C-alpha cells in the first residue's frame, strides 16, 4: 500500500528545514569574523571591531544548529513507522546528537570570543599570550567536540540516507545526497583529522542539504509505503 503524506505536518517540517538552513548559513555568512579550529589572540582583536554584530550573528548561527535538530525531530515524528523506523530513528538520533554537540562547541566559541574581547583589551602581548595559554585545555576539548559532532552527524546522515533510498521516503536523488554527505563528512574527519580547512566546504553543503530537504518536503511531502490514513 502506498501513501504520500502532504499536509500541515509536512509543511511545518519542510519550513523548519528551510529556516534552519537560513539561520545556520546566514549567521555564518554575515559574521564579520570566523574563528578557526582554535581561538587565537588575533580573534579577539577582529571580534572587537564590531563585537555586538558578531555576537548576534553567532547567536543566529547557534540557533541554526538548534533549529536543525528541531527539523530532524519533526521529520521523525512523521516517518517513524514500521518497518523503516528501525533505520530512521537511530539515524535521526545520531544526527541530533551530533548537531547538539556542534551547537555546544559553537556556544563555547561564542562565549569565549565575546568574553575574551574584554579580557584582552589593553593587555600587553605577553599578557594576551598568558590568557590564551590558560584556555588551551578548553580549546583542545572543544575542538574534539567539533570532530565528534561531525562524525556523529555523518553516521546519522548515512543511516537516514539508507532509509530514504530503500523506502523512497523522499526523492531518490535526495536520499543519495544524504547518504553521500554523511560518508564524506565521516571520511574527511577520520582520514584527515588535523586539517580544519578541508572540512569547511562540507558545512556549506550541509546547509544546501537542509534547504533541499525543506523544499522537497514542502513540495512533495513524504512517501510512506505500507501506511494508510
Backbone as CSV, one residue per row, in Angstrom:
resi,resn,N_x,N_y,N_z,CA_x,CA_y,CA_z,C_x,C_y,C_z
1,UNK,0.845,-1.193,0.000,0.000,0.000,0.000,0.883,1.248,0.000
2,UNK,0.556,2.226,-0.845,1.354,3.431,-0.979,0.597,4.623,-0.393
3,UNK,1.309,5.493,0.304,0.686,6.686,0.854,1.679,7.837,0.824
4,UNK,1.266,8.964,0.250,2.084,10.177,0.245,1.470,11.152,1.239
5,UNK,2.227,11.488,2.240,1.745,12.404,3.282,2.152,13.833,2.910
6,UNK,1.174,14.671,2.702,1.431,16.075,2.373,0.336,16.901,3.041
7,UNK,0.675,17.462,4.189,-0.320,18.183,4.979,0.379,19.220,5.854
8,UNK,-0.306,19.686,6.891,0.294,20.681,7.787,1.599,20.174,8.395
9,UNK,1.630,18.893,8.769,2.826,18.334,9.410,4.035,18.379,8.479
10,UNK,3.836,17.993,7.223,4.965,18.017,6.286,5.356,19.453,5.943
11,UNK,4.373,20.349,5.826,4.689,21.750,5.555,5.493,22.362,6.695
12,UNK,5.065,22.078,7.924,5.799,22.587,9.095,7.223,22.063,9.093
13,UNK,7.373,20.747,8.882,8.703,20.127,8.870,9.581,20.741,7.786
14,UNK,9.033,20.891,6.588,9.796,21.465,5.490,10.265,22.875,5.779
15,UNK,9.378,23.699,6.306,9.749,25.087,6.593,10.775,25.189,7.716
16,UNK,10.726,24.262,8.680,11.748,24.269,9.737,13.117,23.935,9.141
17,UNK,13.168,22.996,8.194,14.429,22.717,7.496,14.941,23.965,6.789
18,UNK,14.061,24.664,6.095,14.468,25.881,5.385,14.962,26.941,6.365
19,UNK,14.238,27.130,7.452,14.617,28.124,8.460,15.965,27.776,9.082
20,UNK,16.200,26.487,9.326,17.482,26.045,9.879,18.622,26.389,8.932
21,UNK,18.423,26.156,7.639,19.459,26.473,6.649,19.771,27.959,6.641
22,UNK,18.723,28.781,6.692,18.917,30.233,6.654,19.640,30.735,7.897
23,UNK,19.263,30.234,9.066,19.921,30.651,10.304,21.370,30.179,10.347
24,UNK,21.567,28.902,10.031,22.895,28.307,10.143,23.879,28.966,9.191
25,UNK,23.493,29.044,7.909,24.414,29.595,6.920,24.419,31.123,6.950
26,UNK,23.244,31.728,7.152,23.168,33.184,7.179,23.971,33.776,8.319
27,UNK,23.887,33.167,9.501,24.673,33.650,10.628,26.158,33.581,10.350
28,UNK,26.567,32.494,9.688,27.988,32.350,9.326,28.384,33.368,8.260
29,UNK,27.565,33.489,7.216,27.909,34.353,6.077,27.986,35.822,6.467
30,UNK,27.117,36.256,7.371,27.067,37.668,7.753,28.022,38.012,8.887
31,UNK,28.610,37.007,9.506,29.537,37.259,10.608,30.775,38.007,10.104
32,UNK,31.179,39.051,10.802,32.361,39.808,10.362,33.690,39.091,10.616
33,UNK,33.645,38.009,11.402,34.892,37.269,11.674,34.565,35.819,11.982
34,UNK,35.372,34.899,11.446,35.192,33.471,11.695,36.372,32.924,12.484
35,UNK,36.061,32.272,13.595,37.092,31.611,14.395,37.457,30.299,13.720
36,UNK,38.734,29.944,13.751,39.189,28.712,13.126,39.030,27.509,14.030
37,UNK,39.961,26.591,13.934,39.882,25.369,14.736,40.059,25.657,16.220
38,UNK,40.860,26.668,16.537,41.102,27.090,17.916,40.925,28.601,18.007
39,UNK,40.640,29.098,19.196,40.666,30.543,19.424,42.118,30.980,19.564
40,UNK,42.506,32.001,18.821,43.856,32.551,18.892,43.759,34.028,19.239
41,UNK,44.903,34.629,19.599,44.914,36.017,20.072,44.333,36.987,19.057
42,UNK,44.608,36.769,17.782,44.131,37.701,16.757,42.605,37.705,16.634
43,UNK,41.946,36.635,17.100,40.488,36.588,17.044,39.857,37.706,17.867
44,UNK,40.411,37.983,19.030,39.818,38.988,19.919,39.871,40.383,19.307
45,UNK,40.983,40.694,18.668,41.097,42.000,18.012,40.081,42.137,16.885
46,UNK,39.924,41.061,16.082,38.988,41.088,14.954,37.539,41.180,15.440
47,UNK,37.207,40.403,16.469,35.839,40.421,17.005,35.531,41.779,17.619
48,UNK,36.506,42.350,18.282,36.317,43.626,18.965,35.993,44.789,18.056
49,UNK,36.257,44.670,16.772,35.959,45.756,15.832,34.458,45.980,15.688
50,UNK,33.666,44.931,15.861,32.205,45.052,15.786,31.597,43.937,16.631
51,UNK,31.860,44.012,17.930,31.580,42.877,18.805,30.088,42.548,18.889
52,UNK,29.222,43.565,18.926,27.806,43.253,19.084,27.205,42.637,17.831
53,UNK,27.622,43.095,16.672,27.134,42.474,15.442,27.626,41.032,15.362
54,UNK,28.885,40.818,15.730,29.457,39.463,15.745,28.662,38.569,16.680
55,UNK,28.318,39.081,17.870,27.550,38.307,18.846,26.204,37.887,18.266
56,UNK,25.503,38.809,17.631,24.180,38.487,17.098,24.245,37.494,15.950
57,UNK,25.251,37.649,15.106,25.385,36.693,14.006,25.715,35.303,14.532
58,UNK,26.517,35.234,15.586,26.850,33.934,16.163,25.627,33.319,16.836
59,UNK,24.793,34.168,17.427,23.546,33.659,18.005,22.676,33.026,16.929
60,UNK,22.544,33.708,15.792,21.771,33.144,14.685,22.358,31.801,14.254
61,UNK,23.680,31.742,14.156,24.362,30.524,13.729,24.085,29.369,14.703
62,UNK,24.214,29.648,15.993,23.971,28.610,17.006,22.519,28.137,16.953
63,UNK,21.580,29.079,16.823,20.186,28.671,16.750,19.878,27.961,15.436
64,UNK,20.750,28.133,14.441,20.636,27.317,13.238,20.851,25.849,13.544
65,UNK,21.860,25.545,14.375,22.084,24.154,14.784,20.887,23.629,15.573
66,UNK,20.376,24.464,16.489,19.234,24.051,17.303,18.011,23.802,16.423
67,UNK,17.765,24.697,15.475,16.619,24.545,14.576,16.789,23.323,13.682
68,UNK,18.025,23.021,13.304,18.278,21.811,12.529,17.848,20.580,13.321
69,UNK,18.178,20.548,14.607,17.756,19.419,15.446,16.232,19.340,15.518
70,UNK,15.573,20.495,15.623,14.105,20.509,15.656,13.541,19.933,14.360
71,UNK,14.165,20.290,13.222,13.680,19.788,11.937,13.789,18.269,11.855
72,UNK,14.855,17.718,12.422,15.025,16.258,12.409,13.998,15.598,13.331
73,UNK,13.761,16.206,14.501,12.714,15.694,15.386,11.373,15.687,14.664
74,UNK,11.081,16.768,13.953,9.805,16.863,13.234,9.716,15.786,12.154
75,UNK,10.830,15.564,11.447,10.844,14.534,10.409,10.579,13.156,10.996
76,UNK,11.197,12.877,12.135,10.993,11.587,12.804,9.525,11.410,13.190
77,UNK,8.896,12.494,13.653,7.516,12.387,14.131,6.553,11.947,13.039
78,UNK,6.912,12.183,11.764,6.002,11.788,10.681,6.503,10.585,9.886
79,UNK,7.712,10.110,10.171,8.240,8.979,9.401,8.575,7.758,10.245
80,UNK,8.438,7.863,11.565,8.814,6.735,12.435,7.711,5.677,12.442
81,UNK,7.565,4.987,11.328,6.558,3.921,11.192,7.265,2.612,10.848
82,UNK,6.625,1.503,11.102,7.165,0.214,10.658,7.146,0.168,9.142
83,UNK,8.116,-0.450,8.487,9.322,-1.089,9.020,10.541,-0.164,9.042
84,UNK,10.390,1.073,8.497,11.576,1.913,8.289,12.034,2.655,9.544
85,UNK,11.213,2.629,10.603,11.637,3.335,11.810,12.892,2.731,12.424
86,UNK,13.159,1.452,12.148,14.357,0.806,12.697,15.629,1.447,12.149
87,UNK,15.543,2.103,10.994,16.688,2.824,10.416,16.558,4.324,10.657
88,UNK,15.344,4.857,10.487,15.127,6.299,10.609,15.405,6.801,12.029
89,UNK,14.919,6.074,13.042,15.089,6.529,14.420,16.551,6.616,14.857
90,UNK,17.362,5.543,14.685,18.765,5.666,15.073,19.526,6.676,14.212
91,UNK,19.164,6.764,12.930,19.823,7.746,12.069,19.543,9.156,12.543
92,UNK,18.280,9.445,12.810,17.912,10.770,13.295,18.532,11.038,14.666
93,UNK,18.558,10.007,15.518,19.146,10.170,16.849,20.613,10.543,16.785
94,UNK,21.371,9.855,15.939,22.797,10.170,15.801,22.991,11.565,15.225
95,UNK,22.161,11.943,14.270,22.275,13.270,13.664,21.955,14.363,14.678
96,UNK,20.952,14.127,15.513,20.591,15.111,16.537,21.688,15.228,17.588
97,UNK,22.252,14.095,18.015,23.362,14.127,18.977,24.537,14.917,18.403
98,UNK,24.880,14.631,17.142,25.977,15.346,16.504,25.689,16.823,16.366
99,UNK,24.442,17.162,16.043,24.064,18.568,15.871,24.166,19.338,17.178
100,UNK,23.679,18.745,18.263,23.774,19.434,19.548,25.216,19.501,20.054
101,UNK,26.030,18.512,19.710,27.449,18.570,20.061,28.103,19.751,19.358
102,UNK,27.783,19.964,18.091,28.316,21.104,17.348,27.764,22.421,17.894
103,UNK,26.507,22.413,18.332,25.921,23.620,18.912,26.643,24.001,20.201
104,UNK,26.969,23.006,21.026,27.683,23.261,22.283,29.080,23.807,21.996
105,UNK,29.755,23.220,21.013,31.082,23.712,20.642,31.007,25.152,20.132
106,UNK,29.989,25.447,19.332,29.807,26.813,18.824,29.528,27.780,19.974
107,UNK,28.765,27.325,20.965,28.456,28.180,22.110,29.721,28.527,22.890
108,UNK,30.670,27.593,22.936,31.950,27.885,23.598,32.682,28.996,22.865
109,UNK,32.795,28.882,21.552,33.484,29.914,20.768,32.756,31.253,20.899
110,UNK,31.446,31.204,20.920,30.646,32.420,21.080,30.944,33.092,22.417
111,UNK,30.912,32.305,23.485,31.125,32.852,24.822,32.559,33.356,25.007
112,UNK,33.535,32.513,24.671,34.933,32.896,24.873,35.352,34.003,23.914
113,UNK,34.779,34.004,22.714,35.121,35.054,21.765,34.699,36.414,22.259
114,UNK,33.444,36.522,22.737,32.935,37.798,23.234,33.585,38.173,24.565
115,UNK,33.713,37.199,25.463,34.300,37.455,26.775,35.769,37.844,26.652
116,UNK,36.473,37.187,25.723,37.899,37.439,25.562,38.214,38.837,25.074
117,UNK,37.266,39.466,24.365,37.498,40.834,23.899,37.728,41.760,25.090
118,UNK,36.866,41.628,26.110,37.033,42.451,27.306,38.237,42.052,28.133
119,UNK,38.519,40.747,28.183,39.633,40.255,28.993,40.996,40.649,28.424
120,UNK,41.073,40.839,27.126,42.369,41.140,26.499,42.525,42.613,26.129
121,UNK,41.474,43.405,26.318,41.548,44.825,25.956,42.620,45.541,26.764
122,UNK,43.514,46.217,26.074,44.564,46.983,26.736,45.697,46.155,27.311
123,UNK,45.687,44.840,27.068,46.721,43.963,27.609,47.950,43.965,26.700
124,UNK,49.083,43.650,27.278,50.313,43.519,26.506,50.301,42.182,25.773
125,UNK,51.203,42.025,24.816,51.292,40.776,24.052,51.561,39.596,24.984
126,UNK,52.400,39.803,26.007,52.725,38.734,26.951,51.500,38.342,27.772
127,UNK,50.710,39.328,28.179,49.507,39.049,28.970,48.444,38.324,28.136
128,UNK,48.338,38.716,26.868,47.377,38.045,25.982,47.806,36.600,25.753
129,UNK,49.108,36.383,25.586,49.626,35.023,25.399,49.317,34.176,26.628
130,UNK,49.474,34.752,27.808,49.171,34.016,29.035,47.689,33.649,29.088
131,UNK,46.835,34.575,28.667,45.390,34.316,28.645,45.071,33.167,27.700
132,UNK,45.669,33.185,26.506,45.449,32.119,25.522,45.952,30.781,26.053
133,UNK,47.122,30.807,26.702,47.667,29.564,27.267,46.744,28.980,28.329
134,UNK,46.074,29.850,29.067,45.198,29.390,30.144,43.917,28.725,29.626
135,UNK,43.517,29.063,28.389,42.313,28.434,27.835,42.666,27.334,26.827
136,UNK,43.958,26.974,26.752,44.393,25.971,25.781,43.705,24.625,26.012
137,UNK,43.588,24.213,27.277,42.966,22.924,27.577,41.531,22.887,27.055
138,UNK,40.770,23.969,27.342,39.383,24.024,26.885,39.322,24.083,25.367
139,UNK,40.254,24.822,24.774,40.344,24.884,23.314,40.453,23.489,22.703
140,UNK,41.343,22.691,23.254,41.562,21.329,22.761,40.302,20.480,22.958
141,UNK,39.669,20.637,24.087,38.481,19.846,24.408,37.346,20.157,23.437
142,UNK,37.166,21.448,23.159,36.071,21.861,22.267,36.351,21.429,20.831
143,UNK,37.603,21.471,20.413,37.949,21.004,19.071,37.616,19.525,18.920
144,UNK,37.827,18.767,19.979,37.440,17.351,19.976,35.922,17.225,19.850
145,UNK,35.186,18.107,20.524,33.726,18.140,20.403,33.321,18.341,18.951
146,UNK,33.996,19.262,18.279,33.660,19.560,16.885,33.866,18.330,16.011
147,UNK,35.003,17.651,16.184,35.289,16.473,15.363,34.264,15.373,15.598
148,UNK,33.959,15.109,16.869,32.998,14.042,17.158,31.592,14.434,16.725
149,UNK,31.247,15.716,16.861,29.939,16.167,16.390,29.778,15.927,14.904
150,UNK,30.835,16.150,14.153,30.789,15.925,12.706,30.690,14.437,12.380
151,UNK,31.409,13.620,13.117,31.342,12.177,12.873,29.966,11.624,13.238
152,UNK,29.440,12.026,14.416,28.106,11.576,14.816,27.070,11.974,13.769
153,UNK,27.170,13.227,13.299,26.237,13.701,12.274,26.377,12.885,10.996
154,UNK,27.623,12.567,10.637,27.862,11.784,9.425,27.229,10.405,9.505
155,UNK,27.381,9.747,10.646,26.760,8.431,10.833,25.241,8.538,10.688
156,UNK,24.663,9.561,11.313,23.224,9.750,11.231,22.744,9.993,9.814
157,UNK,23.500,10.783,9.054,23.126,11.065,7.663,23.187,9.807,6.806
158,UNK,24.185,8.959,7.046,24.295,7.710,6.285,23.071,6.831,6.541
159,UNK,22.690,6.691,7.806,21.530,5.862,8.141,20.238,6.456,7.564
160,UNK,20.087,7.761,7.696,18.900,8.397,7.128,18.861,8.217,5.611
161,UNK,20.016,8.428,4.975,20.095,8.268,3.529,19.723,6.863,3.097
162,UNK,20.207,5.874,3.845,19.864,4.479,3.533,18.354,4.266,3.611
163,UNK,17.741,4.802,4.685,16.296,4.669,4.831,15.542,5.377,3.720
164,UNK,16.006,6.575,3.368,15.361,7.326,2.281,15.415,6.553,0.968
165,UNK,16.577,5.966,0.684,16.767,5.259,-0.587,15.957,3.963,-0.624
166,UNK,16.063,3.187,0.454,15.419,1.862,0.471,13.902,1.966,0.362
167,UNK,13.300,2.934,1.096,11.838,3.019,1.108,11.303,4.212,0.305
168,UNK,12.214,4.930,-0.387,11.811,6.055,-1.251,10.950,7.069,-0.493
169,UNK,11.365,7.377,0.731,10.614,8.302,1.581,10.639,9.710,0.998
170,UNK,11.779,10.099,0.434,11.890,11.364,-0.304,12.418,11.040,-1.696
171,UNK,12.593,12.044,-2.530,13.094,11.825,-3.887,14.400,11.042,-3.854
172,UNK,14.602,10.091,-4.776,15.808,9.252,-4.756,17.113,10.048,-4.740
173,UNK,17.187,11.130,-5.519,18.429,11.909,-5.555,18.744,12.506,-4.188
174,UNK,17.690,12.872,-3.421,17.911,13.446,-2.103,18.373,12.375,-1.117
175,UNK,17.889,11.148,-1.304,18.376,10.048,-0.471,19.856,9.802,-0.679
176,UNK,20.288,9.790,-1.948,21.709,9.603,-2.246,22.538,10.786,-1.764
177,UNK,22.018,11.980,-1.918,22.689,13.186,-1.428,22.935,13.056,0.068
178,UNK,21.910,12.615,0.812,22.013,12.475,2.266,23.083,11.460,2.656
179,UNK,23.045,10.291,2.034,23.997,9.232,2.372,25.429,9.629,2.011
180,UNK,25.627,10.205,0.833,26.974,10.602,0.400,27.531,11.718,1.263
181,UNK,26.670,12.665,1.651,27.124,13.736,2.543,27.631,13.153,3.859
182,UNK,26.909,12.184,4.399,27.340,11.549,5.644,28.650,10.809,5.494
183,UNK,28.808,10.069,4.397,30.049,9.330,4.160,31.238,10.270,4.011
184,UNK,31.055,11.346,3.267,32.151,12.300,3.055,32.517,12.987,4.375
185,UNK,31.502,13.369,5.147,31.759,14.030,6.429,32.583,13.134,7.350
186,UNK,32.195,11.871,7.458,32.958,10.937,8.299,34.347,10.695,7.726
187,UNK,34.430,10.515,6.415,35.707,10.203,5.783,36.742,11.283,5.963
188,UNK,36.320,12.538,5.819,37.270,13.650,5.961,37.815,13.711,7.385
189,UNK,36.936,13.588,8.375,37.382,13.670,9.768,38.279,12.493,10.134
190,UNK,37.920,11.298,9.695,38.695,10.112,10.061,40.022,10.035,9.311
191,UNK,40.009,10.455,8.050,41.229,10.336,7.228,42.161,11.526,7.394
192,UNK,41.564,12.737,7.587,42.396,13.947,7.689,41.935,14.751,8.904
193,UNK,42.124,14.234,10.108,41.549,14.877,11.289,42.181,16.214,11.658
194,UNK,43.380,16.478,11.188,44.098,17.678,11.621,44.129,18.787,10.581
195,UNK,43.252,18.708,9.592,43.201,19.774,8.586,41.797,20.364,8.590
196,UNK,41.625,21.406,9.391,40.326,22.021,9.590,39.781,22.635,8.302
197,UNK,40.679,23.172,7.474,40.248,23.874,6.265,39.542,22.952,5.281
198,UNK,39.962,21.703,5.197,39.389,20.776,4.220,37.908,20.509,4.520
199,UNK,37.535,20.591,5.797,36.143,20.293,6.162,35.198,21.455,5.850
200,UNK,35.729,22.665,5.694,34.872,23.843,5.557,33.799,23.711,4.471
201,UNK,34.141,23.210,3.256,33.093,23.107,2.230,31.928,22.215,2.637
202,UNK,32.172,21.235,3.511,31.103,20.314,3.906,30.038,21.044,4.718
203,UNK,30.460,22.053,5.484,29.482,22.861,6.226,28.502,23.528,5.256
204,UNK,29.018,24.083,4.179,28.158,24.753,3.203,27.244,23.742,2.497
205,UNK,27.792,22.559,2.219,26.980,21.517,1.579,25.864,21.070,2.516
206,UNK,26.160,21.024,3.819,25.124,20.642,4.787,23.995,21.667,4.794
207,UNK,24.336,22.944,4.671,23.308,23.984,4.605,22.453,23.802,3.349
208,UNK,23.101,23.447,2.235,22.363,23.175,0.993,21.451,21.971,1.181
209,UNK,21.953,20.944,1.881,21.139,19.752,2.155,19.896,20.118,2.956
210,UNK,20.050,20.947,3.981,18.905,21.381,4.776,17.877,22.091,3.898
211,UNK,18.356,22.984,3.046,17.458,23.725,2.162,16.753,22.780,1.187
212,UNK,17.511,21.834,0.632,16.930,20.873,-0.313,15.877,20.011,0.374
213,UNK,16.172,19.542,1.587,15.194,18.746,2.337,13.916,19.542,2.537
214,UNK,14.065,20.784,2.941,12.897,21.604,3.191,12.043,21.803,1.957
215,UNK,12.675,22.152,0.844,11.938,22.421,-0.398,11.232,21.166,-0.899
216,UNK,11.944,20.029,-0.867,11.353,18.777,-1.358,10.169,18.359,-0.490
217,UNK,10.309,18.470,0.831,9.211,18.057,1.722,8.008,18.987,1.566
218,UNK,8.246,20.279,1.413,7.139,21.223,1.218,6.399,20.918,-0.083
219,UNK,7.148,20.671,-1.147,6.542,20.479,-2.461,5.919,19.091,-2.644
220,UNK,6.612,18.056,-2.137,6.181,16.699,-2.448,5.712,15.899,-1.234
221,UNK,5.921,16.421,-0.040,5.580,15.650,1.152,6.546,14.495,1.340
222,UNK,6.118,13.477,2.066,6.964,12.294,2.274,6.186,11.051,1.843
223,UNK,6.897,10.094,1.295,6.310,8.843,0.821,6.414,7.814,1.953
224,UNK,5.283,7.260,2.365,5.255,6.297,3.463,4.643,4.995,2.978
225,UNK,5.462,4.137,2.380,4.930,2.873,1.886,4.386,1.998,3.023
226,UNK,3.272,1.351,2.738,2.679,0.458,3.724,1.804,1.140,4.739
227,UNK,1.547,2.454,4.544,0.744,3.202,5.508,-0.552,3.653,4.853
228,UNK,-1.647,3.526,5.579,-2.935,4.027,5.102,-3.490,4.996,6.114
229,UNK,-3.924,6.159,5.630,-4.514,7.159,6.538,-5.859,7.621,6.011
